[in-house]
Amino acid sequence: MSNDDSPQLPKFDPTNSQTYEATCHCGTVEYSVTLSPPLAKQKVVSCNCSICARHGYLLVYPLREHFSLKSGEDALKSYSFGPKRNLHKFCAKCGSSVFFDPRMKEFGQEPDLLGVNVRMFKDVKLNELDIKYLEDDR
């Protein structure tokens, strides 16, 4: 048994997955994310770190291979702080916080995932999400 108390990512099951279309506020950055299980069954994380709290990130963690950037790569800008490991990606035109890249593979870690802000998903109903607030023990 591991001493690591961090939550385990759900195992990807293509028969129990859904693809979500997403954009930044101005529509320049368009992408899709496939989640398994679908969003309604995911634990969505409301991180309490300084940048996530200020930007209102509500995060899911798909594998990089389940994230597809369709347009706007040239409009994405990066910001990092502290140890400068996580690259927070935002649209340079409208300022939307789209996702962050912890660059796991670059640092020799698995799995290779992204932290994707579900607030950018089209037609998401925030009040229907199972949100895990990191500052409490829910």
N, CA, C and O atoms as a MOPAC input file, in Angstrom:
PM7 MOZYME 1SCF
protein

 N      0.84700 1    -1.18800 1     0.00000 1
 C      0.00000 1     0.00000 1     0.00000 1
 C      0.88700 1     1.24500 1     0.00000 1
 O      1.91300 1     1.28600 1     0.68000 1
 N      0.48800 1     2.24600 1    -0.75900 1
 C      1.26100 1     3.47600 1    -0.88300 1
 C      0.98000 1     4.41400 1     0.28300 1
 O     -0.13100 1     4.44000 1     0.81300 1
 N      1.98400 1     5.17900 1     0.67700 1
 C      1.79500 1     6.20400 1     1.69300 1
 C      1.28700 1     7.49800 1     1.09000 1
 O      1.02500 1     8.45600 1     1.81800 1
 N      1.14500 1     7.54600 1    -0.21100 1
 C      0.70500 1     8.75000 1    -0.91200 1
 C     -0.79600 1     8.91400 1    -0.73900 1
 O     -1.56200 1     8.03500 1    -1.13500 1
 N     -1.22500 1    10.02000 1    -0.15600 1
 C     -2.63600 1    10.26600 1     0.08200 1
 C     -3.31500 1    11.01800 1    -1.05900 1
 O     -4.49600 1    11.35100 1    -0.95600 1
 N     -2.59000 1    11.29000 1    -2.14500 1
 C     -3.19300 1    12.02400 1    -3.24400 1
 C     -4.24800 1    11.16400 1    -3.92800 1
 O     -4.10400 1     9.94300 1    -3.99000 1
 N     -5.31400 1    11.79000 1    -4.44400 1
 C     -6.38200 1    11.01900 1    -5.06800 1
 C     -5.88600 1    10.32100 1    -6.32800 1
 O     -5.04100 1    10.84600 1    -7.05300 1
 N     -6.41600 1     9.14500 1    -6.57200 1
 C     -6.06600 1     8.38300 1    -7.75200 1
 C     -6.93800 1     8.82800 1    -8.92100 1
 O     -8.13100 1     9.08200 1    -8.75100 1
 N     -6.34000 1     8.92100 1   -10.10500 1
 C     -7.09600 1     9.26700 1   -11.29000 1
 C     -7.94300 1     8.07800 1   -11.70400 1
 O     -7.50800 1     6.93300 1   -11.58400 1
 N     -9.16700 1     8.34400 1   -12.19600 1
 C     -9.98700 1     7.23000 1   -12.65700 1
 C     -9.34900 1     6.56300 1   -13.87300 1
 O     -8.70100 1     7.22900 1   -14.68000 1
 N     -9.53100 1     5.26900 1   -14.00200 1
 C     -9.02300 1     4.53000 1   -15.15300 1
 C     -9.87900 1     4.90200 1   -16.36400 1
 O    -11.10600 1     4.93700 1   -16.27300 1
 N     -9.22600 1     5.18000 1   -17.50000 1
 C     -9.94800 1     5.57600 1   -18.70400 1
 C    -10.65600 1     4.37000 1   -19.30500 1
 O    -10.04000 1     3.33900 1   -19.57400 1
 N    -11.95700 1     4.51800 1   -19.50800 1
 C    -12.78300 1     3.47500 1   -20.11300 1
 C    -13.49500 1     4.08700 1   -21.31600 1
 O    -14.42100 1     4.87800 1   -21.13600 1
 N    -13.08700 1     3.74100 1   -22.54600 1
 C    -13.69600 1     4.34800 1   -23.72800 1
 C    -15.19800 1     4.08900 1   -23.84700 1
 O    -15.89600 1     4.82900 1   -24.54000 1
 N    -15.70400 1     3.04600 1   -23.18100 1
 C    -17.14900 1     2.77400 1   -23.23300 1
 C    -17.91400 1     3.63400 1   -22.22800 1
 O    -19.14500 1     3.66600 1   -22.24300 1
 N    -17.18900 1     4.32400 1   -21.36000 1
 C    -17.79300 1     5.20400 1   -20.36600 1
 C    -17.07100 1     6.54600 1   -20.40600 1
 O    -16.47700 1     6.97700 1   -19.41800 1
 N    -17.13100 1     7.19900 1   -21.56400 1
 C    -16.43900 1     8.47100 1   -21.74300 1
 C    -17.32700 1     9.44100 1   -22.51100 1
 O    -18.31400 1     9.05100 1   -23.13600 1
 N    -16.96000 1    10.68700 1   -22.45000 1
 C    -17.67600 1    11.72500 1   -23.19600 1
 C    -16.66900 1    12.79600 1   -23.59400 1
 O    -15.75100 1    13.11900 1   -22.84000 1
 N    -16.86000 1    13.34300 1   -24.79900 1
 C    -15.99800 1    14.40900 1   -25.28600 1
 C    -16.71400 1    15.73500 1   -25.11700 1
 O    -17.89400 1    15.86500 1   -25.44400 1
 N    -15.98900 1    16.71600 1   -24.60200 1
 C    -16.52500 1    18.04700 1   -24.34000 1
 C    -15.81000 1    19.05600 1   -25.21600 1
 O    -14.58400 1    19.04900 1   -25.32200 1
 N    -16.58500 1    19.91700 1   -25.84000 1
 C    -16.03700 1    21.01300 1   -26.63200 1
 C    -15.86300 1    22.20100 1   -25.70500 1
 O    -16.66800 1    22.41100 1   -24.79700 1
 N    -14.81600 1    22.97600 1   -25.93100 1
 C    -14.52500 1    24.09900 1   -25.04900 1
 C    -13.86100 1    25.22400 1   -25.83000 1
 O    -13.22200 1    24.99900 1   -26.85800 1
 N    -14.02900 1    26.44200 1   -25.31600 1
 C    -13.37600 1    27.61200 1   -25.89600 1
 C    -13.05600 1    28.59300 1   -24.78800 1
 O    -13.63200 1    28.55000 1   -23.70100 1
 N    -12.12400 1    29.47600 1   -25.09500 1
 C    -11.90700 1    30.62400 1   -24.20900 1
 C    -13.09400 1    31.56500 1   -24.39800 1
 O    -13.97700 1    31.27800 1   -25.20700 1
 N    -13.13300 1    32.66100 1   -23.68400 1
 C    -14.26100 1    33.58800 1   -23.75600 1
 C    -14.47100 1    34.16600 1   -25.14900 1
 O    -15.60900 1    34.27100 1   -25.60500 1
 N    -13.39700 1    34.54100 1   -25.82900 1
 C    -13.53200 1    35.17200 1   -27.15100 1
 C    -13.62500 1    34.16100 1   -28.29000 1
 O    -13.91100 1    34.54000 1   -29.42600 1
 N    -13.38900 1    32.88200 1   -28.00400 1
 C    -13.49700 1    31.83800 1   -29.01300 1
 C    -12.23600 1    31.58500 1   -29.81800 1
 O    -12.23500 1    30.73000 1   -30.70400 1
 N    -11.17500 1    32.30100 1   -29.53600 1
 C     -9.92200 1    32.10200 1   -30.27500 1
 C     -9.31600 1    30.73500 1   -29.99400 1
 O     -8.87000 1    30.04600 1   -30.91200 1
 N     -9.30000 1    30.34300 1   -28.71900 1
 C     -8.75100 1    29.04200 1   -28.32700 1
 C     -9.91200 1    28.05200 1   -28.26700 1
 O    -10.82800 1    28.19300 1   -27.45700 1
 N     -9.85400 1    27.05600 1   -29.13600 1
 C    -10.87400 1    26.01000 1   -29.16500 1
 C    -10.19800 1    24.67000 1   -28.94900 1
 O     -9.12100 1    24.40800 1   -29.48400 1
 N    -10.84000 1    23.82700 1   -28.16100 1
 C    -10.27700 1    22.51500 1   -27.89800 1
 C    -11.37000 1    21.55300 1   -27.47900 1
 O    -12.50100 1    21.96100 1   -27.21600 1
 N    -11.03300 1    20.28700 1   -27.41700 1
 C    -11.94000 1    19.28000 1   -26.89400 1
 C    -11.17600 1    18.41800 1   -25.89000 1
 O     -9.95500 1    18.27800 1   -25.95400 1
 N    -11.93800 1    17.85200 1   -24.96800 1
 C    -11.39000 1    17.00000 1   -23.92400 1
 C    -12.30400 1    15.79100 1   -23.79300 1
 O    -13.52400 1    15.92800 1   -23.70300 1
 N    -11.70800 1    14.61700 1   -23.78300 1
 C    -12.48300 1    13.40200 1   -23.55100 1
 C    -12.21600 1    12.93200 1   -22.13200 1
 O    -11.07400 1    12.70300 1   -21.73300 1
 N    -13.30400 1    12.79500 1   -21.37900 1
 C    -13.21100 1    12.39400 1   -19.97200 1
 C    -13.86200 1    11.04300 1   -19.75900 1
 O    -14.90200 1    10.73900 1   -20.34400 1
 N    -13.24400 1    10.24300 1   -18.92300 1
 C    -13.80400 1     8.97700 1   -18.50000 1
 C    -13.52000 1     8.82700 1   -17.01000 1
 O    -12.36000 1     8.77800 1   -16.60100 1
 N    -14.56200 1     8.75300 1   -16.20500 1
 C    -15.96100 1     8.82300 1   -16.57500 1
 C    -16.34800 1    10.22700 1   -17.03400 1
 O    -15.56200 1    11.16500 1   -16.90100 1
 N    -17.57200 1    10.37300 1   -17.57900 1
 C    -18.02100 1    11.70600 1   -17.99900 1
 C    -18.01700 1    12.70300 1   -16.83600 1
 O    -17.97500 1    12.32100 1   -15.66700 1
 N    -18.06100 1    13.97000 1   -17.18600 1
 C    -17.92600 1    15.07100 1   -16.21800 1
 C    -18.85900 1    14.92700 1   -15.01300 1
 O    -18.45100 1    15.20700 1   -13.88600 1
 N    -20.08700 1    14.50200 1   -15.23100 1
 C    -21.04900 1    14.38200 1   -14.12700 1
 C    -20.58000 1    13.39200 1   -13.06000 1
 O    -21.03800 1    13.45900 1   -11.91900 1
 N    -19.68800 1    12.48800 1   -13.40800 1
 C    -19.17600 1    11.48400 1   -12.46200 1
 C    -17.74200 1    11.76500 1   -12.01700 1
 O    -17.16800 1    10.98000 1   -11.26200 1
 N    -17.16400 1    12.86200 1   -12.47100 1
 C    -15.79300 1    13.24600 1   -12.11200 1
 C    -15.78200 1    14.00400 1   -10.78800 1
 O    -16.76100 1    14.65700 1   -10.42600 1
 N    -14.67300 1    13.91100 1   -10.07500 1
 C    -14.40000 1    14.82700 1    -8.96300 1
 C    -13.73000 1    16.03300 1    -9.59700 1
 O    -12.62400 1    15.91800 1   -10.12600 1
 N    -14.37400 1    17.17400 1    -9.55300 1
 C    -13.83400 1    18.41700 1   -10.09900 1
 C    -13.15500 1    19.15100 1    -8.95300 1
 O    -13.74400 1    19.32500 1    -7.88600 1
 N    -11.92600 1    19.57900 1    -9.17100 1
 C    -11.12500 1    20.15200 1    -8.08700 1
 C    -11.15000 1    21.67700 1    -8.12800 1
 O    -10.85500 1    22.29300 1    -9.15200 1
 N    -11.50700 1    22.26700 1    -6.99800 1
 C    -11.39400 1    23.70800 1    -6.79900 1
 C    -10.14000 1    23.91100 1    -5.95600 1
 O    -10.16900 1    23.82300 1    -4.72900 1
 N     -9.04400 1    24.18400 1    -6.64900 1
 C     -7.74400 1    24.32200 1    -5.99700 1
 C     -7.68500 1    25.63600 1    -5.21200 1
 O     -8.27000 1    26.64000 1    -5.62100 1
 N     -6.98400 1    25.61900 1    -4.09800 1
 C     -6.87700 1    26.82000 1    -3.27800 1
 C     -5.52300 1    27.50000 1    -3.39300 1
 O     -5.21300 1    28.37600 1    -2.58700 1
 N     -4.69400 1    27.11600 1    -4.38800 1
 C     -3.42300 1    27.82900 1    -4.54600 1
 C     -3.71600 1    29.24600 1    -5.04300 1
 O     -4.82100 1    29.52700 1    -5.50700 1
 N     -2.75300 1    30.11400 1    -4.94900 1
 C     -2.99000 1    31.52900 1    -5.23100 1
 C     -3.49200 1    31.79700 1    -6.64900 1
 O     -4.38600 1    32.62600 1    -6.82200 1
 N     -2.95800 1    31.13600 1    -7.65800 1
 C     -3.39900 1    31.42600 1    -9.02100 1
 C     -4.74900 1    30.78700 1    -9.32600 1
 O     -5.60600 1    31.41500 1    -9.94800 1
 N     -4.94500 1    29.54900 1    -8.89300 1
 C     -6.22400 1    28.87700 1    -9.16600 1
 C     -7.38400 1    29.60000 1    -8.47300 1
 O     -8.45700 1    29.76700 1    -9.05300 1
 N     -7.15900 1    30.01800 1    -7.24900 1
 C     -8.20700 1    30.72900 1    -6.51900 1
 C     -8.55500 1    32.05000 1    -7.19300 1
 O     -9.73300 1    32.39000 1    -7.30900 1
 N     -7.56200 1    32.79100 1    -7.63400 1
 C     -7.80800 1    34.08900 1    -8.26900 1
 C     -8.46600 1    33.95800 1    -9.64000 1
 O     -9.24400 1    34.81900 1   -10.05000 1
 N     -8.14200 1    32.86400 1   -10.34900 1
 C     -8.70300 1    32.67500 1   -11.68500 1
 C     -9.96800 1    31.83100 1   -11.67900 1
 O    -10.61200 1    31.68500 1   -12.71900 1
 N    -10.33300 1    31.28000 1   -10.54900 1
 C    -11.55500 1    30.49600 1   -10.45600 1
 C    -11.49200 1    29.14500 1   -11.15100 1
 O    -12.51900 1    28.62300 1   -11.58400 1
 N    -10.30100 1    28.57600 1   -11.26200 1
 C    -10.16600 1    27.26500 1   -11.89600 1
 C    -11.05400 1    26.23200 1   -11.20200 1
 O    -11.09800 1    26.15200 1    -9.97500 1
 N    -11.75100 1    25.45300 1   -12.00600 1
 C    -12.38800 1    24.21800 1   -11.58300 1
 C    -11.78400 1    23.15900 1   -12.48800 1
 O    -12.00500 1    23.18100 1   -13.69900 1
 N    -11.02800 1    22.23700 1   -11.92000 1
 C    -10.13300 1    21.39600 1   -12.70700 1
 C    -10.52300 1    19.92900 1   -12.78400 1
 O    -10.99700 1    19.33200 1   -11.81800 1
 N    -10.30800 1    19.37500 1   -13.96000 1
 C    -10.27200 1    17.93800 1   -14.17600 1
 C     -8.89600 1    17.64300 1   -14.75900 1
 O     -8.21000 1    18.54600 1   -15.23800 1
 N     -8.50200 1    16.38600 1   -14.71800 1
 C     -7.12500 1    16.02400 1   -15.07700 1
 C     -7.07900 1    14.91400 1   -16.13400 1
 O     -6.76700 1    13.76700 1   -15.81700 1
 N     -7.38500 1    15.25200 1   -17.37000 1
 C     -7.29100 1    14.23100 1   -18.42000 1
 C     -5.83900 1    13.97500 1   -18.81100 1
 O     -4.97100 1    14.82700 1   -18.62000 1
 N     -5.59100 1    12.79600 1   -19.35700 1
 C     -4.29300 1    12.54100 1   -19.95100 1
 C     -4.12200 1    13.47000 1   -21.13900 1
 O     -5.09800 1    13.81600 1   -21.80400 1
 N     -2.91000 1    13.86900 1   -21.40400 1
 C     -2.61600 1    14.76600 1   -22.53200 1
 C     -3.19200 1    14.21400 1   -23.84000 1
 O     -3.66900 1    14.97700 1   -24.67900 1
 N     -3.14900 1    12.89800 1   -24.01000 1
 C     -3.64000 1    12.29600 1   -25.24800 1
 C     -5.15600 1    12.45100 1   -25.42200 1
 O     -5.67300 1    12.22900 1   -26.51700 1
 N     -5.87000 1    12.82700 1   -24.36200 1
 C     -7.32000 1    13.02200 1   -24.44500 1
 C     -7.70300 1    14.49800 1   -24.55500 1
 O     -8.87200 1    14.85800 1   -24.42100 1
 N     -6.72500 1    15.32600 1   -24.79600 1
 C     -6.90600 1    16.77000 1   -24.98000 1
 C     -6.51200 1    17.10000 1   -26.41200 1
 O     -5.42900 1    16.72200 1   -26.85900 1
 N     -7.37700 1    17.80000 1   -27.13400 1
 C     -7.08800 1    18.15700 1   -28.52700 1
 C     -7.29000 1    19.64900 1   -28.73300 1
 O     -8.41700 1    20.14100 1   -28.67500 1
 N     -6.20200 1    20.36600 1   -28.97300 1
 C     -6.25900 1    21.79700 1   -29.25100 1
 C     -6.58500 1    21.96900 1   -30.72600 1
 O     -5.81900 1    21.54600 1   -31.59200 1
 N     -7.73200 1    22.59600 1   -31.01000 1
 C     -8.19800 1    22.72900 1   -32.39500 1
 C     -7.76400 1    24.03900 1   -33.03900 1
 O     -7.46600 1    24.07600 1   -34.23300 1
 N     -7.72800 1    25.11100 1   -32.25900 1
 C     -7.28200 1    26.40300 1   -32.79300 1
 C     -6.82600 1    27.29700 1   -31.65800 1
 O     -7.17200 1    27.08500 1   -30.49600 1
 N     -6.04100 1    28.30000 1   -32.01700 1
 C     -5.61800 1    29.30300 1   -31.05200 1
 C     -4.31800 1    29.03800 1   -30.34400 1
 O     -3.99000 1    29.72400 1   -29.37500 1
 N     -3.56000 1    28.04700 1   -30.80900 1
 C     -2.28700 1    27.75600 1   -30.13800 1
 C     -1.38800 1    28.98900 1   -30.09100 1
 O     -0.69300 1    29.22100 1   -29.10200 1
 N     -1.40700 1    29.77700 1   -31.16600 1
 C     -0.57200 1    30.98600 1   -31.21100 1
 C     -1.06100 1    32.06900 1   -30.26300 1
 O     -0.30400 1    32.98100 1   -29.93100 1
 N     -2.31000 1    31.98900 1   -29.82200 1
 C     -2.85100 1    32.98000 1   -28.88900 1
 C     -2.63700 1    32.57800 1   -27.43200 1
 O     -2.85300 1    33.38600 1   -26.52900 1
 N     -2.21500 1    31.33600 1   -27.19700 1
 C     -1.99100 1    30.88600 1   -25.82800 1
 C     -0.67500 1    31.43900 1   -25.29800 1
 O      0.36800 1    31.32200 1   -25.94100 1
 N     -0.74000 1    32.02600 1   -24.14600 1
 C      0.44100 1    32.51200 1   -23.44500 1
 C      0.58400 1    31.71100 1   -22.16100 1
 O     -0.38600 1    31.14800 1   -21.65300 1
 N      1.80000 1    31.66700 1   -21.64500 1
 C      2.07600 1    30.89600 1   -20.43700 1
 C      2.48600 1    31.80300 1   -19.28900 1
 O      3.09600 1    32.85500 1   -19.47900 1
 N      2.13200 1    31.35900 1   -18.09900 1
 C      2.57800 1    32.03800 1   -16.88400 1
 C      2.96200 1    30.95200 1   -15.88400 1
 O      2.24700 1    29.96200 1   -15.73800 1
 N      4.06200 1    31.13000 1   -15.21200 1
 C      4.43600 1    30.21200 1   -14.13900 1
 C      5.02200 1    31.02000 1   -12.99400 1
 O      5.47200 1    32.15000 1   -13.18400 1
 N      5.01200 1    30.44500 1   -11.83000 1
 C      5.52600 1    31.13600 1   -10.64700 1
 C      6.15000 1    30.10800 1    -9.72800 1
 O      6.11300 1    28.91200 1   -10.01800 1
 N      6.71500 1    30.55300 1    -8.63800 1
 C      7.34100 1    29.64400 1    -7.68300 1
 C      8.42700 1    28.82900 1    -8.36300 1
 O      9.34600 1    29.39400 1    -8.95600 1
 N      8.33300 1    27.50000 1    -8.28500 1
 C      9.36500 1    26.66000 1    -8.90800 1
 C      9.28000 1    26.64200 1   -10.44300 1
 O     10.10800 1    26.01100 1   -11.10000 1
 N      8.30000 1    27.31800 1   -11.00100 1
 C      8.13400 1    27.48300 1   -12.45000 1
 C      7.96500 1    26.16400 1   -13.18900 1
 O      8.39500 1    26.02700 1   -14.33500 1
 N      7.35300 1    25.21800 1   -12.54600 1
 C      7.10700 1    23.92500 1   -13.18500 1
 C      5.80800 1    23.93200 1   -13.98300 1
 O      5.79200 1    23.51400 1   -15.14100 1
 N      4.73100 1    24.39900 1   -13.38200 1
 C      3.43100 1    24.41200 1   -14.04500 1
 C      3.33300 1    25.59700 1   -14.98900 1
 O      3.59200 1    26.73800 1   -14.60700 1
 N      2.95800 1    25.30800 1   -16.22000 1
 C      2.73000 1    26.37700 1   -17.19400 1
 C      1.22700 1    26.62400 1   -17.27100 1
 O      0.48600 1    25.82300 1   -17.84100 1
 N      0.78500 1    27.73400 1   -16.69500 1
 C     -0.62700 1    28.10400 1   -16.75300 1
 C     -0.86000 1    28.77500 1   -18.09500 1
 O     -0.20900 1    29.76500 1   -18.42900 1
 N     -1.80000 1    28.22600 1   -18.86400 1
 C     -2.06000 1    28.70300 1   -20.22100 1
 C     -3.32200 1    29.54300 1   -20.23600 1
 O     -4.36600 1    29.14000 1   -19.72200 1
 N     -3.20400 1    30.72200 1   -20.83800 1
 C     -4.35200 1    31.61400 1   -20.93200 1
 C     -4.38200 1    32.23900 1   -22.31300 1
 O     -3.36000 1    32.31600 1   -22.99600 1
 N     -5.57400 1    32.68800 1   -22.72400 1
 C     -5.72900 1    33.34000 1   -24.01500 1
 C     -5.22700 1    34.77100 1   -23.91200 1
 O     -5.66700 1    35.53400 1   -23.05200 1
 N     -4.30300 1    35.12900 1   -24.79600 1
 C     -3.73600 1    36.47800 1   -24.78000 1
 C     -4.74200 1    37.52800 1   -25.22600 1
 O     -4.56600 1    38.71000 1   -24.93300 1
 N     -5.79800 1    37.11700 1   -25.93200 1
 C     -6.79300 1    38.09100 1   -26.41100 1
 C     -7.83600 1    38.42200 1   -25.35300 1
 O     -8.15600 1    39.59200 1   -25.14600 1
 N     -8.37400 1    37.39800 1   -24.67700 1
 C     -9.44900 1    37.66200 1   -23.71200 1
 C     -9.05500 1    37.39900 1   -22.26400 1
 O     -9.78300 1    37.78300 1   -21.35000 1
 N     -7.91200 1    36.74900 1   -22.03900 1
 C     -7.42100 1    36.50100 1   -20.68800 1
 C     -7.96400 1    35.25700 1   -20.01700 1
 O     -7.62700 1    34.99900 1   -18.86100 1
 N     -8.79700 1    34.46800 1   -20.70000 1
 C     -9.36300 1    33.26200 1   -20.08800 1
 C     -8.27200 1    32.28000 1   -19.67700 1
 O     -7.34100 1    32.01500 1   -20.43700 1
 N     -8.39900 1    31.75100 1   -18.48100 1
 C     -7.49300 1    30.71900 1   -17.98000 1
 C     -8.00500 1    29.37300 1   -18.47200 1
 O     -9.03800 1    28.88700 1   -18.01200 1
 N     -7.28600 1    28.78200 1   -19.39700 1
 C     -7.77600 1    27.61100 1   -20.10900 1
 C     -7.35100 1    26.30100 1   -19.44400 1
 O     -8.19300 1    25.44800 1   -19.16500 1
 N     -6.05600 1    26.13600 1   -19.19000 1
 C     -5.55600 1    24.91500 1   -18.57100 1
 C     -4.16700 1    25.17200 1   -18.01500 1
 O     -3.58600 1    26.23600 1   -18.22900 1
 N     -3.63900 1    24.18100 1   -17.29500 1
 C     -2.23800 1    24.25500 1   -16.91100 1
 C     -1.56800 1    22.94200 1   -17.24900 1
 O     -2.17900 1    21.87300 1   -17.23100 1
 N     -0.29200 1    23.06200 1   -17.55700 1
 C      0.52000 1    21.92000 1   -17.95800 1
 C      1.59000 1    21.69100 1   -16.90200 1
 O      2.52500 1    22.48400 1   -16.79000 1
 N      1.46700 1    20.60700 1   -16.11900 1
 C      2.48600 1    20.32400 1   -15.10200 1
 C      3.75400 1    19.68400 1   -15.66800 1
 O      4.68000 1    19.37200 1   -14.92000 1
 N      3.79400 1    19.49300 1   -16.96600 1
 C      4.96500 1    18.96000 1   -17.66800 1
 C      5.51300 1    17.69300 1   -17.00100 1
 O      6.71800 1    17.56400 1   -16.78400 1
 N      4.62800 1    16.78400 1   -16.68800 1
 C      4.99800 1    15.56300 1   -15.96900 1
 C      6.03100 1    14.74700 1   -16.74100 1
 O      7.01800 1    14.28900 1   -16.16600 1
 N      5.80800 1    14.56800 1   -18.03100 1
 C      6.73300 1    13.75800 1   -18.82900 1
 C      8.13000 1    14.37500 1   -18.85100 1
 O      9.13100 1    13.66200 1   -18.77400 1
 N      8.19200 1    15.70500 1   -18.95500 1
 C      9.48900 1    16.39400 1   -18.95300 1
 C     10.25700 1    16.15900 1   -17.65800 1
 O     11.48800 1    16.17500 1   -17.63900 1
 N      9.50800 1    15.93800 1   -16.56900 1
 C     10.13300 1    15.73500 1   -15.26400 1
 C     10.21900 1    14.25200 1   -14.89700 1
 O     10.48700 1    13.90400 1   -13.74700 1
 N      9.98600 1    13.37100 1   -15.90200 1
 C     10.11800 1    11.93800 1   -15.69300 1
 C      9.02900 1    11.32700 1   -14.84900 1
 O      9.24400 1    10.30400 1   -14.19800 1
 N      7.85200 1    11.94600 1   -14.85100 1
 C      6.75100 1    11.43500 1   -14.03200 1
 C      5.60200 1    10.97700 1   -14.92200 1
 O      5.44600 1    11.43500 1   -16.05400 1
 N      4.82700 1    10.08900 1   -14.39800 1
 C      3.61500 1     9.59600 1   -15.05200 1
 C      2.47300 1     9.76800 1   -14.07000 1
 O      2.70800 1     9.78300 1   -12.86200 1
 N      1.27000 1     9.89600 1   -14.53800 1
 C      0.86100 1     9.95600 1   -15.93900 1
 C      1.06200 1    11.35400 1   -16.51000 1
 O      1.20600 1    12.32200 1   -15.76400 1
 N      1.06900 1    11.45400 1   -17.82800 1
 C      1.23400 1    12.73700 1   -18.52400 1
 C     -0.13900 1    13.38100 1   -18.66400 1
 O     -0.88000 1    13.09300 1   -19.60400 1
 N     -0.46400 1    14.24200 1   -17.73300 1
 C     -1.80700 1    14.83500 1   -17.71000 1
 C     -1.75500 1    16.34700 1   -17.78900 1
 O     -0.69200 1    16.96400 1   -17.72500 1
 N     -2.93500 1    16.92000 1   -17.92800 1
 C     -3.11900 1    18.37200 1   -17.90000 1
 C     -4.16800 1    18.68800 1   -16.84900 1
 O     -4.99000 1    17.83500 1   -16.51600 1
 N     -4.14900 1    19.90300 1   -16.32300 1
 C     -5.21100 1    20.39100 1   -15.45900 1
 C     -6.07800 1    21.31400 1   -16.29600 1
 O     -5.65500 1    22.41900 1   -16.63900 1
 N     -7.29600 1    20.87200 1   -16.63100 1
 C     -8.15600 1    21.60600 1   -17.56600 1
 C     -9.30600 1    22.26800 1   -16.81300 1
 O     -9.97700 1    21.63500 1   -15.99800 1
 N     -9.52000 1    23.54400 1   -17.09700 1
 C    -10.54800 1    24.34200 1   -16.44000 1
 C    -11.91500 1    24.06300 1   -17.06700 1
 O    -12.16400 1    24.44600 1   -18.21000 1
 N    -12.80000 1    23.39600 1   -16.32200 1
 C    -14.11600 1    23.03500 1   -16.86800 1
 C    -15.01200 1    24.24800 1   -17.08800 1
 O    -16.03700 1    24.14000 1   -17.76100 1
 N    -14.64500 1    25.39100 1   -16.53800 1
 C    -15.44700 1    26.60200 1   -16.79200 1
 C    -15.43800 1    26.99300 1   -18.27200 1
 O    -16.29400 1    27.76000 1   -18.71300 1
 N    -14.48400 1    26.47700 1   -19.03500 1
 C    -14.40400 1    26.77200 1   -20.46700 1
 C    -15.25200 1    25.81000 1   -21.30100 1
 O    -15.45500 1    26.05300 1   -22.49100 1
 N    -15.74800 1    24.73000 1   -20.70900 1
 C    -16.54600 1    23.75500 1   -21.45200 1
 C    -17.86200 1    24.38300 1   -21.87300 1
 O    -18.46600 1    25.13900 1   -21.11200 1
 N    -18.30200 1    24.07400 1   -23.07000 1
 C    -19.59700 1    24.56400 1   -23.54500 1
 C    -20.70900 1    23.85700 1   -22.78000 1
 O    -20.66600 1    22.64500 1   -22.56600 1
 N    -21.69700 1    24.63200 1   -22.37700 1
 C    -22.92000 1    24.12700 1   -21.73400 1
 C    -22.69400 1    23.39000 1   -20.41200 1
 O    -23.51000 1    22.55000 1   -20.03200 1
 N    -21.61600 1    23.68600 1   -19.71700 1
 C    -21.39700 1    23.05700 1   -18.41900 1
 C    -22.33500 1    23.68600 1   -17.38700 1
 O    -22.54700 1    24.89800 1   -17.38000 1
 N    -22.89000 1    22.84000 1   -16.51700 1
 C    -23.76800 1    23.30300 1   -15.44700 1
 C    -23.01800 1    23.11400 1   -14.13100 1
 O    -22.99800 1    22.02300 1   -13.56300 1
 N    -22.40500 1    24.19500 1   -13.66100 1
 C    -21.53800 1    24.11400 1   -12.48100 1
 C    -22.25600 1    23.55200 1   -11.26300 1
 O    -21.65500 1    22.83300 1   -10.46500 1
 N    -23.53300 1    23.87200 1   -11.11500 1
 C    -24.26500 1    23.40400 1    -9.93200 1
 C    -24.52700 1    21.90000 1    -9.95200 1
 O    -24.99300 1    21.34500 1    -8.95700 1
 N    -24.23300 1    21.22900 1   -11.07300 1
 C    -24.41100 1    19.78500 1   -11.16600 1
 C    -23.10100 1    19.01700 1   -10.99000 1
 O    -23.08700 1    17.78900 1   -11.06400 1
 N    -22.01100 1    19.72800 1   -10.75800 1
 C    -20.71100 1    19.08500 1   -10.63500 1
 C    -20.42400 1    18.65600 1    -9.20300 1
 O    -20.89300 1    19.27700 1    -8.24900 1
 N    -19.65400 1    17.59500 1    -9.06700 1
 C    -19.17000 1    17.13400 1    -7.76600 1
 C    -17.82400 1    17.81500 1    -7.53700 1
 O    -16.78100 1    17.32800 1    -7.97400 1
 N    -17.86800 1    18.95100 1    -6.84200 1
 C    -16.67100 1    19.76500 1    -6.67300 1
 C    -15.98400 1    19.43000 1    -5.34600 1
 O    -16.60400 1    19.41700 1    -4.28300 1
 N    -14.69100 1    19.16300 1    -5.44900 1
 C    -13.84800 1    18.89000 1    -4.27100 1
 C    -13.07700 1    20.17400 1    -3.96900 1
 O    -12.23900 1    20.60600 1    -4.76100 1
 N    -13.36700 1    20.77400 1    -2.82500 1
 C    -12.68100 1    21.98500 1    -2.40500 1
 C    -11.45000 1    21.58000 1    -1.59600 1
 O    -11.57300 1    20.95000 1    -0.54600 1
 N    -10.26900 1    21.94300 1    -2.08400 1
 C     -9.05200 1    21.48000 1    -1.43400 1
 C     -8.84100 1    22.04600 1    -0.03600 1
 O     -8.09500 1    21.46600 1     0.75200 1
 N     -9.47700 1    23.15900 1     0.28700 1
 C     -9.25600 1    23.73300 1     1.61200 1
 C    -10.07700 1    23.04400 1     2.69800 1
 O     -9.94500 1    23.37400 1     3.87700 1
 N    -10.93300 1    22.08000 1     2.30600 1
 C    -11.68600 1    21.35800 1     3.33700 1
 C    -11.48500 1    19.85800 1     3.17300 1
 O    -10.75600 1    19.42500 1     2.28100 1
 N    -12.11500 1    19.07600 1     4.01300 1
 C    -11.90500 1    17.62400 1     4.00600 1
 C    -13.05100 1    16.85400 1     3.37600 1
 O    -13.23400 1    15.67600 1     3.68500 1
 N    -13.82200 1    17.47800 1     2.51000 1
 C    -14.94800 1    16.76300 1     1.89700 1
 C    -14.48600 1    15.59900 1     1.08500 1
 O    -15.30500 1    14.88900 1     0.50000 1

